[in-house]
Amino acid sequence: MERKKLWLIYGMLTLATATWGSAFIAGKFAIESFEPATIAFLRFLGAAILLFPIMWFFEKNRPKPTIKDWGMFALLGLTGIAIYNICFFLASKHAPVIKSSLFIAANPMLIVLLSGLFLKEVITKKQIIGLFLALTGVVLIVTEGNAGVITQFQFEMIDLVLLGAVITWALYSVLGRVVLKKYSPIVSTTYAVAFGTVFLLPFSLVEQPWNAIGTATPAAWLSIAHMSVLVTVVSFILYYYGIQQIGAARASIFINVMPLSAVIMATIFLGETFTASSMIGALFVLSGVYVGTYVHKKRIKRLRHAS
């Protein structure tokens, strides 16, 4: 794999995970008008409407899924689309942003562990060092330099919801690596989103969304549209492409960019202060991503010959 292509993949992963940071902001606007499962359903319904024409146009020679493949797509939809997003938006409504961010920051560690156990991906010392550097940066950012606030948290039921979000996204990333051996990122994302939308429908109906549709604010609708197009269609395809090219373990390091981008966007759109601890944390995150993904020139040559 050439250095230029490698850096292009890193740029795509950075863009994808930075865009996910905006979901924290968009979720805050959407949750004022809709309940969690309804937000998730509308988000992925919009994404599915966009994804299928894209897939039909660009992937005309896609493989025909077997029964086993449909089962894998269903698992992707259940984990990374349905359960994860219900947990995410429940946390947006009931959990402090600090706690939510800290739980989600544990995602790369779990993905690396599962990738090593089930996908037999090689986990290097640099990746582990990079993960710890990035995790340190995330803690600094979300606690504003006062790590003592973590000790003030008490166990609550919402913690189980946040744990569910972490586990299901890790499973989505690892299962996706298996699916991507046969299918392109566009096809994998489209079918996963389709199944996830179907799974989300009954949960949305329980919330009686028709009562909120007429009174929803323009900001809520714009937030859902943003999450459908950029956070889902564009970013999910970029993320899956990154996993396909460099593996789930190394790609997962870029998830640490998400809370950093969330803090920057909160500063811009919500008027929050970008503190000195946020700046230091950002340097740790960027350093961790660099250390964890840096590939020596000699190794690039080996990868190029192997591909």
C-alpha positions as CSV (number, residue, x, y, z in Angstrom):
1,M,0.0,0.0,0.0
2,E,1.5,3.3,-1.1
3,R,2.1,6.1,1.5
4,K,-0.2,8.5,-0.4
5,K,-3.0,6.0,-0.3
6,L,-2.4,5.3,3.3
7,W,-2.6,9.0,4.3
8,L,-5.7,9.3,2.1
9,I,-7.3,6.5,4.2
10,Y,-6.3,8.2,7.4
11,G,-7.8,11.5,6.2
12,M,-11.1,9.7,5.3
13,L,-11.2,8.1,8.8
14,T,-10.5,11.4,10.4
15,L,-13.2,13.1,8.5
16,A,-15.7,10.3,9.3
17,T,-15.1,10.3,13.0
18,A,-14.9,14.1,13.2
19,T,-18.3,14.2,11.5
20,W,-19.6,11.8,14.1
21,G,-18.7,14.4,16.8
22,S,-21.4,16.6,15.3
23,A,-24.0,13.9,16.2
24,F,-23.7,15.0,19.8
25,I,-24.7,18.5,18.9
26,A,-27.4,17.5,16.4
27,G,-28.8,15.0,19.0
28,K,-29.2,17.7,21.5
29,F,-31.4,19.7,19.1
30,A,-33.4,16.6,17.9
31,I,-34.1,15.2,21.4
32,E,-36.0,18.4,22.2
33,S,-38.7,17.4,19.7
34,F,-38.5,13.6,19.3
35,E,-37.9,10.5,21.5
36,P,-34.6,8.5,21.1
37,A,-35.8,5.6,19.0
38,T,-37.8,7.9,16.7
39,I,-34.7,10.1,16.1
40,A,-32.7,7.0,15.2
41,F,-35.5,5.6,13.0
42,L,-35.9,8.9,11.1
43,R,-32.2,9.3,10.7
44,F,-31.7,5.9,9.2
45,L,-34.9,5.9,7.1
46,G,-33.5,9.0,5.4
47,A,-30.1,7.4,5.0
48,A,-31.6,4.2,3.5
49,I,-33.6,6.3,1.0
50,L,-30.3,7.8,-0.2
51,L,-28.1,4.7,0.1
52,F,-30.1,2.3,-2.1
53,P,-30.0,4.5,-5.3
54,I,-26.2,5.0,-4.6
55,M,-25.7,1.3,-4.3
56,W,-27.8,0.4,-7.4
57,F,-25.8,3.0,-9.5
58,F,-22.3,2.3,-8.3
59,E,-22.5,-1.4,-7.4
60,K,-24.3,-3.0,-10.3
61,N,-22.1,-6.1,-10.2
62,R,-22.3,-6.6,-6.5
63,P,-22.4,-10.3,-5.2
64,K,-25.7,-11.8,-4.5
65,P,-26.1,-12.3,-0.7
66,T,-26.5,-15.8,0.6
67,I,-28.7,-16.7,3.6
68,K,-25.6,-16.5,5.8
69,D,-24.7,-13.1,4.4
70,W,-28.3,-11.8,5.1
71,G,-27.8,-13.0,8.7
72,M,-24.5,-11.0,8.9
73,F,-26.2,-7.9,7.5
74,A,-29.0,-8.3,10.1
75,L,-26.5,-8.5,12.9
76,L,-24.8,-5.4,11.7
77,G,-28.2,-3.6,11.6
78,L,-29.1,-4.9,15.0
79,T,-25.8,-3.9,16.7
80,G,-24.3,-0.8,15.1
81,I,-27.6,0.7,13.8
82,A,-30.5,-0.2,16.1
83,I,-29.2,-1.0,19.6
84,Y,-26.2,1.4,19.5
85,N,-28.3,4.4,18.4
86,I,-31.1,3.8,20.8
87,C,-28.5,3.7,23.5
88,F,-26.7,6.8,22.1
89,F,-29.9,9.0,22.0
90,L,-31.1,7.7,25.4
91,A,-27.7,8.8,26.8
92,S,-28.1,12.2,25.0
93,K,-31.4,12.6,27.0
94,H,-30.5,11.2,30.4
95,A,-26.7,11.1,30.9
96,P,-24.2,13.9,31.3
97,V,-22.1,14.5,28.2
98,I,-18.9,13.9,30.3
99,K,-20.1,10.4,31.2
100,S,-21.3,9.6,27.7
101,S,-18.0,10.7,26.2
102,L,-15.9,8.7,28.6
103,F,-17.9,5.5,27.9
104,I,-17.6,6.0,24.2
105,A,-13.9,6.6,24.6
106,A,-13.5,3.0,25.7
107,N,-14.7,1.8,22.3
108,P,-11.2,1.7,20.6
109,M,-9.8,-0.5,23.4
110,L,-12.7,-3.0,23.1
111,I,-12.4,-3.1,19.3
112,V,-8.7,-3.7,19.4
113,L,-9.3,-6.5,21.9
114,L,-12.0,-8.2,19.8
115,S,-10.0,-7.7,16.6
116,G,-7.1,-9.5,18.2
117,L,-9.3,-12.3,19.6
118,F,-11.6,-13.0,16.7
119,L,-10.0,-11.6,13.6
120,K,-6.4,-12.5,14.6
121,E,-5.3,-9.0,13.7
122,V,-1.8,-8.2,14.9
123,I,-1.8,-5.6,17.7
124,T,1.4,-3.7,17.9
125,K,3.0,-1.9,20.8
126,K,2.6,1.4,18.9
127,Q,-1.1,0.9,18.6
128,I,-1.4,0.3,22.3
129,I,0.7,3.3,23.1
130,G,-1.3,5.4,20.7
131,L,-4.6,4.2,22.2
132,F,-3.5,5.2,25.7
133,L,-2.2,8.6,24.6
134,A,-5.5,9.3,22.8
135,L,-7.6,8.0,25.7
136,T,-5.6,10.3,28.0
137,G,-6.5,13.2,25.7
138,V,-10.2,12.3,25.7
139,V,-10.3,12.2,29.5
140,L,-8.6,15.6,29.6
141,I,-11.1,17.0,27.1
142,V,-14.3,15.7,28.6
143,T,-13.4,16.3,32.2
144,E,-11.9,19.8,31.4
145,G,-8.7,18.8,33.2
146,N,-10.4,17.7,36.4
147,A,-10.2,13.9,36.3
148,G,-11.6,13.9,39.9
149,V,-15.1,14.3,38.5
150,I,-14.9,10.7,37.4
151,T,-14.9,9.6,41.1
152,Q,-18.1,11.6,41.7
153,F,-20.1,9.5,39.3
154,Q,-22.4,6.9,41.0
155,F,-23.7,3.8,39.3
156,E,-27.0,4.5,37.5
157,M,-29.2,2.5,35.1
158,I,-28.1,4.7,32.3
159,D,-24.6,3.3,32.7
160,L,-25.9,0.0,31.4
161,V,-27.3,1.8,28.4
162,L,-23.9,3.4,27.8
163,L,-22.2,0.0,28.2
164,G,-24.6,-1.4,25.6
165,A,-23.6,1.4,23.2
166,V,-19.9,0.6,23.6
167,I,-20.3,-3.2,23.2
168,T,-22.6,-3.0,20.2
169,W,-20.4,-0.5,18.3
170,A,-17.4,-2.7,18.9
171,L,-19.3,-5.7,17.6
172,Y,-20.4,-3.7,14.6
173,S,-16.8,-2.8,13.7
174,V,-15.5,-6.3,14.1
175,L,-18.4,-8.0,12.3
176,G,-18.0,-5.4,9.5
177,R,-14.5,-6.4,8.9
178,V,-15.8,-10.0,8.1
179,V,-18.5,-8.7,5.8
180,L,-16.1,-6.4,4.0
181,K,-14.0,-9.4,2.8
182,K,-16.8,-10.0,0.2
183,Y,-18.8,-6.7,-0.1
184,S,-17.9,-3.1,-0.7
185,P,-18.3,-0.4,2.0
186,I,-21.4,1.0,0.1
187,V,-23.1,-2.4,-0.1
188,S,-22.3,-3.3,3.5
189,T,-23.5,0.1,4.8
190,T,-26.7,0.0,2.8
191,Y,-27.9,-3.4,3.9
192,A,-26.9,-2.8,7.5
193,V,-28.8,0.5,7.5
194,A,-31.8,-1.2,5.9
195,F,-32.0,-3.9,8.6
196,G,-31.3,-1.4,11.3
197,T,-34.2,0.8,10.1
198,V,-36.6,-2.1,10.2
199,F,-35.5,-3.1,13.7
200,L,-35.9,0.5,14.9
201,L,-39.5,0.9,13.6
202,P,-41.3,-1.0,16.4
203,F,-39.4,1.0,19.1
204,S,-40.3,4.2,17.3
205,L,-44.0,3.3,17.1
206,V,-44.1,2.7,20.9
207,E,-43.0,6.3,21.3
208,Q,-46.0,7.4,19.2
209,P,-44.0,9.7,16.9
210,W,-47.0,11.1,15.1
211,N,-47.7,13.3,18.2
212,A,-44.3,15.0,17.7
213,I,-44.1,15.3,13.9
214,G,-46.5,18.3,13.7
215,T,-44.8,20.2,16.5
216,A,-41.1,19.4,15.8
217,T,-38.9,22.5,15.4
218,P,-37.0,23.2,12.1
219,A,-33.8,22.7,14.1
220,A,-34.8,19.2,14.9
221,W,-35.6,18.3,11.3
222,L,-32.3,19.9,10.1
223,S,-30.4,17.9,12.8
224,I,-32.0,14.6,11.6
225,A,-31.3,15.5,8.0
226,H,-27.7,16.2,8.9
227,M,-27.3,12.9,10.7
228,S,-28.9,11.0,7.8
229,V,-26.7,12.5,5.1
230,L,-23.3,13.4,6.6
231,V,-23.1,11.4,9.8
232,T,-24.6,8.2,8.3
233,V,-24.3,8.0,4.5
234,V,-21.0,9.7,4.0
235,S,-19.2,8.9,7.3
236,F,-20.3,5.2,7.6
237,I,-19.1,4.5,4.1
238,L,-15.7,6.2,4.8
239,Y,-15.4,4.3,8.1
240,Y,-16.1,1.0,6.5
241,Y,-13.7,1.7,3.7
242,G,-11.0,2.4,6.3
243,I,-11.7,-0.8,8.1
244,Q,-11.5,-2.7,4.9
245,Q,-8.1,-1.2,4.0
246,I,-6.2,-1.1,7.3
247,G,-8.2,-3.3,9.7
248,A,-10.7,-2.7,12.6
249,A,-8.0,-2.3,15.2
250,R,-6.0,0.5,13.6
251,A,-9.1,2.2,12.2
252,S,-10.6,2.2,15.7
253,I,-7.9,4.6,17.0
254,F,-9.6,7.4,14.9
255,I,-12.7,7.1,17.1
256,N,-10.9,9.3,19.6
257,V,-11.2,12.2,17.2
258,M,-15.0,12.1,17.8
259,P,-15.1,13.7,21.3
260,L,-12.4,16.2,20.2
261,S,-14.6,17.4,17.3
262,A,-17.7,17.4,19.6
263,V,-15.9,19.8,22.0
264,I,-14.8,22.1,19.1
265,M,-18.3,22.1,17.6
266,A,-19.9,22.8,21.0
267,T,-17.6,25.8,21.2
268,I,-18.7,27.0,17.8
269,F,-22.4,26.3,17.9
270,L,-23.3,26.2,21.6
271,G,-21.0,28.9,22.8
272,E,-19.1,26.6,25.2
273,T,-15.5,27.6,26.1
274,F,-12.5,25.8,24.6
275,T,-10.3,25.6,27.6
276,A,-6.5,25.0,28.0
277,S,-7.2,21.4,29.1
278,S,-9.1,20.9,25.9
279,M,-6.1,22.1,23.9
280,I,-3.7,19.8,25.8
281,G,-6.2,17.0,25.4
282,A,-6.4,17.6,21.7
283,L,-2.6,17.4,21.4
284,F,-2.7,14.0,23.3
285,V,-5.5,12.7,20.9
286,L,-3.6,13.8,17.8
287,S,-0.3,12.4,19.1
288,G,-2.0,9.1,20.0
289,V,-3.6,8.8,16.5
290,Y,-0.2,9.6,14.9
291,V,1.7,7.1,17.0
292,G,-0.9,4.4,16.7
293,T,-1.2,4.6,12.9
294,Y,2.3,5.5,11.9
295,V,3.8,3.0,9.5
296,H,7.5,3.0,8.8
297,K,8.6,3.3,5.1
298,K,10.0,-0.3,5.1
299,R,6.7,-1.7,6.3
300,I,4.8,0.3,3.6
301,K,7.1,-1.4,1.0
302,R,6.2,-4.8,2.5
303,L,2.5,-4.0,2.5
304,R,2.8,-2.8,-1.1
305,H,4.4,-6.1,-2.2
306,A,1.8,-8.1,-0.2
307,S,-1.2,-6.4,-1.8
